Amino acid sequence: MHFENELTRTLGIRHPLVMAPMFLISNEAMIKAAMSAGILGCFPSLNYREPEKLDALLAALNEFHGSLPAGHGAYGVNLIVQKTNRWLEGHLKICVERKVPVYITSLGNPKVVIDAAHSYGAKVFCDVTNLAHAEKCHGMGCDGFVAVGQGAGGHAGPFPTSLLVRTLRKHFPDKPVMAAGGISDGYGMLSALACGASAAYCGTRFIASYESSVSDEYVKAIIEAGMEDIVLTDRISGTPCTIINTPYAKKIGTHQNRVERFLSNNPKTKKIFKMLVQKRGLNWLEKSLIPGNYQSLWCAGQSVELIENSKPVREIVDEMVRDLERAYADLSDMHRL
Ligand SMILES: Cc1cc2nc3c(=O)[nH]c(=O)nc-3n(C[C@H](O)[C@H](O)[C@H](O)COP(=O)(O)O)c2cc1C
Protein backbone atom coordinates (compact mmCIF):
# COMPACT_ATOMS: atom_id res chain seq x y z
CA MET A 1 0.00 0.00 0.00
CA HIS A 2 1.31 3.45 -0.85
CA PHE A 3 0.44 6.61 1.03
CA GLU A 4 1.46 8.92 -1.77
CA ASN A 5 -0.08 12.35 -2.04
CA GLU A 6 0.49 15.69 -3.73
CA LEU A 7 3.18 16.59 -1.20
CA THR A 8 5.14 13.34 -1.53
CA ARG A 9 5.10 13.81 -5.31
CA THR A 10 6.18 17.45 -5.02
CA LEU A 11 9.03 16.60 -2.68
CA GLY A 12 10.02 13.50 -4.63
CA ILE A 13 9.73 11.02 -1.75
CA ARG A 14 8.11 7.58 -1.45
CA HIS A 15 6.67 7.79 2.05
CA PRO A 16 4.86 10.65 3.82
CA LEU A 17 7.63 11.04 6.36
CA VAL A 18 10.29 13.65 7.07
CA MET A 19 13.41 13.27 9.18
CA ALA A 20 13.28 16.65 10.92
CA PRO A 21 16.33 18.92 11.24
CA MET A 22 18.09 18.67 14.60
CA PHE A 23 20.70 21.11 15.83
CA LEU A 24 24.07 19.42 16.57
CA ILE A 25 22.59 16.03 15.65
CA SER A 26 21.59 15.82 11.96
CA ASN A 27 24.56 14.65 9.90
CA GLU A 28 25.46 13.52 6.41
CA ALA A 29 25.02 9.81 7.15
CA MET A 30 21.53 10.40 8.56
CA ILE A 31 20.42 12.50 5.57
CA LYS A 32 21.73 9.99 3.04
CA ALA A 33 20.11 7.12 4.93
CA ALA A 34 16.81 9.02 5.00
CA MET A 35 16.98 9.59 1.24
CA SER A 36 17.81 5.91 0.62
CA ALA A 37 14.87 4.90 2.81
CA GLY A 38 12.49 6.93 0.64
CA ILE A 39 11.84 9.97 2.83
CA LEU A 40 12.90 13.63 3.13
CA GLY A 41 16.03 14.07 5.26
CA CYS A 42 16.55 17.57 6.68
CA PHE A 43 19.37 19.25 8.56
CA PRO A 44 19.91 22.73 10.02
CA SER A 45 22.53 24.72 8.12
CA LEU A 46 23.89 25.75 11.52
CA ASN A 47 25.34 22.24 11.93
CA TYR A 48 27.79 23.26 9.19
CA ARG A 49 28.58 26.84 10.12
CA GLU A 50 31.74 27.24 8.02
CA PRO A 51 30.69 28.04 4.42
CA GLU A 52 33.13 25.51 2.89
CA LYS A 53 31.67 22.68 4.99
CA LEU A 54 28.09 23.53 4.05
CA ASP A 55 29.04 23.83 0.40
CA ALA A 56 30.87 20.47 0.41
CA LEU A 57 27.95 18.75 2.13
CA LEU A 58 25.44 20.12 -0.39
CA ALA A 59 27.64 18.96 -3.27
CA ALA A 60 27.77 15.47 -1.74
CA LEU A 61 24.01 15.39 -1.12
CA ASN A 62 23.22 16.54 -4.66
CA GLU A 63 25.46 13.82 -6.07
CA PHE A 64 23.83 11.19 -3.83
CA HIS A 65 20.35 12.44 -4.69
CA GLY A 66 21.19 12.19 -8.37
CA SER A 67 22.20 8.54 -7.93
CA LEU A 68 18.76 7.56 -6.59
CA PRO A 69 15.79 6.71 -8.79
CA ALA A 70 13.61 9.77 -9.43
CA GLY A 71 11.02 10.35 -6.72
CA HIS A 72 12.69 7.98 -4.26
CA GLY A 73 13.95 10.38 -1.58
CA ALA A 74 15.13 13.96 -1.14
CA TYR A 75 16.74 16.37 1.26
CA GLY A 76 15.94 19.76 2.73
CA VAL A 77 17.85 22.49 4.54
CA ASN A 78 16.58 24.20 7.68
CA LEU A 79 17.41 27.89 7.97
CA ILE A 80 16.86 29.69 11.25
CA VAL A 81 15.48 33.04 10.15
CA GLN A 82 15.73 34.67 13.58
CA LYS A 83 17.55 38.04 13.66
CA THR A 84 20.25 36.59 15.91
CA ASN A 85 21.37 34.16 13.17
CA ARG A 86 24.34 35.97 11.65
CA TRP A 87 25.04 33.05 9.31
CA LEU A 88 21.72 33.27 7.47
CA GLU A 89 22.72 35.42 4.52
CA GLY A 90 25.89 33.46 3.74
CA HIS A 91 24.20 30.09 4.16
CA LEU A 92 21.27 31.08 1.97
CA LYS A 93 23.62 32.18 -0.79
CA ILE A 94 25.40 28.81 -0.79
CA CYS A 95 22.08 26.94 -0.72
CA VAL A 96 20.81 28.89 -3.73
CA GLU A 97 24.06 28.27 -5.63
CA ARG A 98 23.74 24.55 -4.91
CA LYS A 99 20.04 24.62 -5.79
CA VAL A 100 18.73 23.10 -2.56
CA PRO A 101 15.31 21.64 -3.47
CA VAL A 102 13.47 22.15 -0.14
CA TYR A 103 13.79 24.65 2.70
CA ILE A 104 12.36 24.60 6.20
CA THR A 105 12.38 27.96 7.96
CA SER A 106 12.07 28.42 11.68
CA LEU A 107 11.82 31.11 14.34
CA GLY A 108 11.17 34.32 12.44
CA ASN A 109 10.40 36.05 9.16
CA PRO A 110 10.97 33.70 6.18
CA LYS A 111 10.56 36.27 3.35
CA VAL A 112 14.19 36.37 2.23
CA VAL A 113 14.28 32.56 2.00
CA ILE A 114 10.96 32.32 0.14
CA ASP A 115 12.04 34.90 -2.44
CA ALA A 116 15.43 33.28 -2.99
CA ALA A 117 14.02 29.74 -3.20
CA HIS A 118 11.24 30.68 -5.58
CA SER A 119 13.73 32.32 -7.93
CA TYR A 120 14.66 28.79 -9.08
CA GLY A 121 11.55 26.76 -8.21
CA ALA A 122 12.53 25.35 -4.78
CA LYS A 123 9.88 24.87 -2.09
CA VAL A 124 9.69 26.52 1.32
CA PHE A 125 7.85 25.12 4.33
CA CYS A 126 7.59 27.30 7.41
CA ASP A 127 7.66 25.99 10.98
CA VAL A 128 4.68 27.51 12.79
CA THR A 129 3.25 27.02 16.25
CA ASN A 130 0.20 29.27 15.91
CA LEU A 131 -2.21 30.75 13.40
CA ALA A 132 -0.85 34.32 13.51
CA HIS A 133 2.62 33.20 12.38
CA ALA A 134 1.07 30.95 9.72
CA GLU A 135 -0.91 33.91 8.35
CA LYS A 136 2.28 35.95 7.97
CA CYS A 137 4.11 33.10 6.21
CA HIS A 138 1.11 32.49 3.97
CA GLY A 139 1.06 36.17 3.04
CA MET A 140 4.72 35.88 2.00
CA GLY A 141 3.91 32.99 -0.32
CA CYS A 142 5.26 29.93 1.53
CA ASP A 143 4.55 26.54 -0.07
CA GLY A 144 3.29 24.87 3.10
CA PHE A 145 3.68 24.55 6.85
CA VAL A 146 5.29 22.45 9.50
CA ALA A 147 2.74 22.42 12.33
CA VAL A 148 4.88 22.21 15.47
CA GLY A 149 2.68 21.13 18.34
CA GLN A 150 2.90 20.38 22.04
CA GLY A 151 5.59 18.02 23.21
CA ALA A 152 7.64 18.27 20.01
CA GLY A 153 11.39 17.93 20.39
CA GLY A 154 13.08 21.36 20.38
CA HIS A 155 10.96 24.51 20.34
CA ALA A 156 7.60 22.90 20.96
CA GLY A 157 4.37 24.77 20.35
CA PRO A 158 1.59 25.43 22.87
CA PHE A 159 -1.21 23.58 21.03
CA PRO A 160 -1.86 19.88 20.38
CA THR A 161 -0.41 18.90 17.01
CA SER A 162 -3.71 17.46 15.75
CA LEU A 163 -5.57 20.69 16.55
CA LEU A 164 -2.92 22.85 14.91
CA VAL A 165 -2.94 20.68 11.78
CA ARG A 166 -6.74 20.88 11.52
CA THR A 167 -6.67 24.63 12.08
CA LEU A 168 -4.07 25.22 9.37
CA ARG A 169 -5.95 23.00 6.93
CA LYS A 170 -9.16 24.90 7.66
CA HIS A 171 -7.62 28.34 7.15
CA PHE A 172 -5.27 27.50 4.28
CA PRO A 173 -6.87 24.62 2.36
CA ASP A 174 -4.46 25.07 -0.55
CA LYS A 175 -1.30 24.56 1.56
CA PRO A 176 0.09 21.17 2.60
CA VAL A 177 0.89 20.67 6.28
CA MET A 178 3.48 18.42 7.89
CA ALA A 179 2.69 17.35 11.45
CA ALA A 180 5.48 17.73 14.04
CA GLY A 181 5.39 16.70 17.66
CA GLY A 182 4.78 13.43 19.44
CA ILE A 183 5.00 11.13 16.42
CA SER A 184 7.44 8.25 16.51
CA ASP A 185 5.54 5.33 14.98
CA GLY A 186 3.13 4.45 12.18
CA TYR A 187 0.08 4.86 14.41
CA GLY A 188 1.04 8.45 15.09
CA MET A 189 1.65 8.92 11.37
CA LEU A 190 -1.83 7.66 10.50
CA SER A 191 -3.45 9.94 13.05
CA ALA A 192 -1.57 12.93 11.56
CA LEU A 193 -2.67 11.96 8.03
CA ALA A 194 -6.25 11.52 9.25
CA CYS A 195 -6.19 15.07 10.61
CA GLY A 196 -5.26 16.37 7.20
CA ALA A 197 -1.46 16.43 7.36
CA SER A 198 0.33 15.33 4.21
CA ALA A 199 3.36 13.96 6.08
CA ALA A 200 4.67 13.28 9.56
CA TYR A 201 7.74 15.27 10.60
CA CYS A 202 9.79 13.40 13.20
CA GLY A 203 12.95 14.35 15.04
CA THR A 204 13.27 12.58 18.38
CA ARG A 205 12.78 9.08 16.88
CA PHE A 206 15.88 9.52 14.73
CA ILE A 207 18.17 10.52 17.60
CA ALA A 208 18.07 6.83 18.52
CA SER A 209 19.43 5.68 15.16
CA TYR A 210 22.76 4.06 14.31
CA GLU A 211 23.68 6.94 12.00
CA SER A 212 23.23 9.68 14.59
CA SER A 213 26.56 10.22 16.27
CA VAL A 214 25.29 11.16 19.74
CA SER A 215 26.73 9.49 22.85
CA ASP A 216 25.42 6.13 24.08
CA GLU A 217 24.24 7.89 27.24
CA TYR A 218 21.97 10.19 25.23
CA VAL A 219 20.49 7.26 23.27
CA LYS A 220 19.98 5.31 26.53
CA ALA A 221 18.24 8.34 28.07
CA ILE A 222 15.89 8.56 25.04
CA ILE A 223 15.04 4.85 25.30
CA GLU A 224 14.51 4.93 29.06
CA ALA A 225 12.63 8.23 29.32
CA GLY A 226 8.85 8.39 29.40
CA MET A 227 6.72 11.34 28.37
CA GLU A 228 6.59 12.62 31.95
CA ASP A 229 10.39 12.99 31.90
CA ILE A 230 10.25 15.74 29.27
CA VAL A 231 10.21 19.33 30.54
CA LEU A 232 10.17 22.72 28.86
CA THR A 233 13.05 25.06 29.55
CA ASP A 234 13.72 28.62 28.38
CA ARG A 235 17.28 28.55 29.72
CA ILE A 236 18.92 27.11 26.59
CA SER A 237 17.82 29.53 23.87
CA GLY A 238 15.44 31.97 25.52
CA THR A 239 12.54 30.23 23.71
CA PRO A 240 10.82 27.27 25.42
CA CYS A 241 12.55 24.06 24.39
CA THR A 242 11.93 20.43 25.41
CA ILE A 243 14.65 18.50 27.24
CA ILE A 244 14.96 15.33 29.29
CA ASN A 245 14.71 16.17 32.98
CA THR A 246 18.22 14.96 33.87
CA PRO A 247 19.75 15.70 37.29
CA TYR A 248 21.71 18.56 35.67
CA ALA A 249 18.53 20.00 34.09
CA LYS A 250 16.94 19.94 37.56
CA LYS A 251 19.98 21.62 39.03
CA ILE A 252 20.01 24.61 36.68
CA GLY A 253 16.20 24.92 36.66
CA THR A 254 13.90 25.42 33.71
CA HIS A 255 13.01 29.11 34.04
CA GLN A 256 15.00 32.28 33.73
CA ASN A 257 15.37 34.18 37.00
CA ARG A 258 13.98 37.69 37.55
CA VAL A 259 17.07 39.51 36.31
CA GLU A 260 17.28 37.29 33.21
CA ARG A 261 13.60 37.87 32.47
CA PHE A 262 14.11 41.63 32.80
CA LEU A 263 17.07 41.57 30.41
CA SER A 264 15.13 39.36 27.96
CA ASN A 265 12.18 41.74 27.86
CA ASN A 266 13.92 45.11 28.00
CA PRO A 267 14.03 46.55 24.44
CA LYS A 268 17.55 47.90 25.03
CA THR A 269 19.09 44.62 26.22
CA LYS A 270 16.81 42.08 24.54
CA LYS A 271 18.86 41.26 21.44
CA ILE A 272 22.30 41.10 23.03
CA PHE A 273 20.98 39.16 26.04
CA LYS A 274 19.30 36.60 23.79
CA MET A 275 22.59 36.12 21.95
CA LEU A 276 24.39 35.55 25.24
CA VAL A 277 21.75 33.06 26.40
CA GLN A 278 22.05 31.19 23.10
CA LYS A 279 25.85 31.13 23.36
CA ARG A 280 25.65 29.64 26.85
CA GLY A 281 22.94 27.18 25.67
CA LEU A 282 25.11 26.09 22.75
CA ASN A 283 27.98 25.48 25.12
CA TRP A 284 25.75 23.35 27.39
CA LEU A 285 24.36 21.34 24.48
CA GLU A 286 27.79 20.75 22.93
CA LYS A 287 29.22 19.58 26.26
CA SER A 288 26.25 17.25 26.73
CA LEU A 289 27.17 15.38 23.55
CA ILE A 290 30.58 14.44 24.96
CA PRO A 291 30.47 10.84 26.27
CA GLY A 292 30.82 10.63 30.03
CA ASN A 293 29.91 14.27 30.69
CA TYR A 294 27.63 14.38 33.73
CA GLN A 295 26.36 17.93 32.96
CA SER A 296 23.78 16.57 30.57
CA LEU A 297 21.18 18.71 28.84
CA TRP A 298 19.58 16.50 26.22
CA CYS A 299 16.94 17.86 23.91
CA ALA A 300 14.07 15.44 23.12
CA GLY A 301 10.30 15.45 22.68
CA GLN A 302 7.54 13.53 24.45
CA SER A 303 7.59 10.86 21.74
CA VAL A 304 10.46 9.27 23.72
CA GLU A 305 7.61 7.42 25.41
CA LEU A 306 7.29 5.03 22.47
CA ILE A 307 10.97 4.68 21.54
CA GLU A 308 12.34 1.34 22.71
CA ASN A 309 15.49 0.83 20.68
CA SER A 310 18.14 2.28 18.44
CA LYS A 311 18.49 0.91 14.92
CA PRO A 312 19.51 1.97 11.43
CA VAL A 313 17.46 4.79 9.89
CA ARG A 314 16.35 2.43 7.13
CA GLU A 315 14.84 0.02 9.67
CA ILE A 316 13.14 2.82 11.58
CA VAL A 317 11.49 4.05 8.38
CA ASP A 318 10.51 0.55 7.24
CA GLU A 319 8.98 -0.17 10.64
CA MET A 320 7.06 3.11 10.69
CA VAL A 321 5.68 2.48 7.21
CA ARG A 322 4.71 -1.11 8.13
CA ASP A 323 2.95 0.17 11.25
CA LEU A 324 1.23 2.86 9.23
CA GLU A 325 -0.24 0.18 6.98
CA ARG A 326 -1.17 -1.95 9.97
CA ALA A 327 -2.80 1.00 11.73
CA TYR A 328 -4.80 1.75 8.59
CA ALA A 329 -5.98 -1.86 8.35
CA ASP A 330 -6.79 -1.93 12.08
CA LEU A 331 -9.22 0.95 11.65
CA SER A 332 -11.75 -1.35 10.06
CA ASP A 333 -11.29 -4.06 12.70
CA MET A 334 -14.77 -4.56 14.12
CA HIS A 335 -13.36 -6.43 17.12
CA ARG A 336 -11.35 -3.48 18.35
CA LEU A 337 -11.71 -3.03 22.12
C1 LIG B 1 17.61 17.52 19.45
C2 LIG B 1 16.69 18.34 18.60
C3 LIG B 1 17.21 19.43 17.92
C4 LIG B 1 16.36 20.21 17.11
N1 LIG B 1 16.91 21.23 16.38
C5 LIG B 1 16.13 21.91 15.50
C6 LIG B 1 16.69 22.90 14.64
O1 LIG B 1 17.90 23.15 14.63
N2 LIG B 1 15.86 23.55 13.79
C7 LIG B 1 14.51 23.28 13.75
O2 LIG B 1 13.81 23.89 12.95
N3 LIG B 1 13.97 22.35 14.55
C8 LIG B 1 14.74 21.65 15.40
N4 LIG B 1 14.19 20.67 16.18
C9 LIG B 1 12.77 20.36 16.02
C10 LIG B 1 12.55 19.27 14.96
O3 LIG B 1 12.94 19.74 13.71
C11 LIG B 1 11.08 18.79 14.93
O4 LIG B 1 10.21 19.89 14.81
C12 LIG B 1 10.71 18.01 16.16
O5 LIG B 1 11.74 17.10 16.48
C13 LIG B 1 9.41 17.24 15.97
O6 LIG B 1 8.98 16.64 17.15
P1 LIG B 1 9.42 15.17 17.65
O7 LIG B 1 10.76 15.35 18.23
O8 LIG B 1 8.38 14.85 18.65
O9 LIG B 1 9.43 14.25 16.48
C14 LIG B 1 14.99 19.89 17.01
C15 LIG B 1 14.49 18.79 17.71
C16 LIG B 1 15.32 18.01 18.49
C17 LIG B 1 14.77 16.81 19.21
The ligand as an ORCA input file, in Angstrom:
! r2SCAN-3c Opt
* xyz 0 1
  C      17.606     17.517     19.450
  C      16.694     18.343     18.604
  C      17.207     19.435     17.921
  C      16.363     20.206     17.111
  N      16.905     21.229     16.378
  C      16.127     21.911     15.499
  C      16.691     22.895     14.642
  O      17.896     23.151     14.630
  N      15.855     23.546     13.790
  C      14.512     23.281     13.746
  O      13.806     23.894     12.953
  N      13.966     22.354     14.547
  C      14.737     21.651     15.400
  N      14.187     20.669     16.176
  C      12.766     20.355     16.016
  C      12.551     19.270     14.957
  O      12.941     19.742     13.705
  C      11.080     18.794     14.928
  O      10.209     19.892     14.809
  C      10.713     18.005     16.160
  O      11.736     17.097     16.483
  C       9.409     17.235     15.965
  O       8.978     16.645     17.147
  P       9.424     15.173     17.652
  O      10.761     15.354     18.226
  O       8.375     14.850     18.652
  O       9.433     14.253     16.481
  C      14.989     19.890     17.014
  C      14.490     18.788     17.714
  C      15.323     18.012     18.489
  C      14.766     16.809     19.213
*
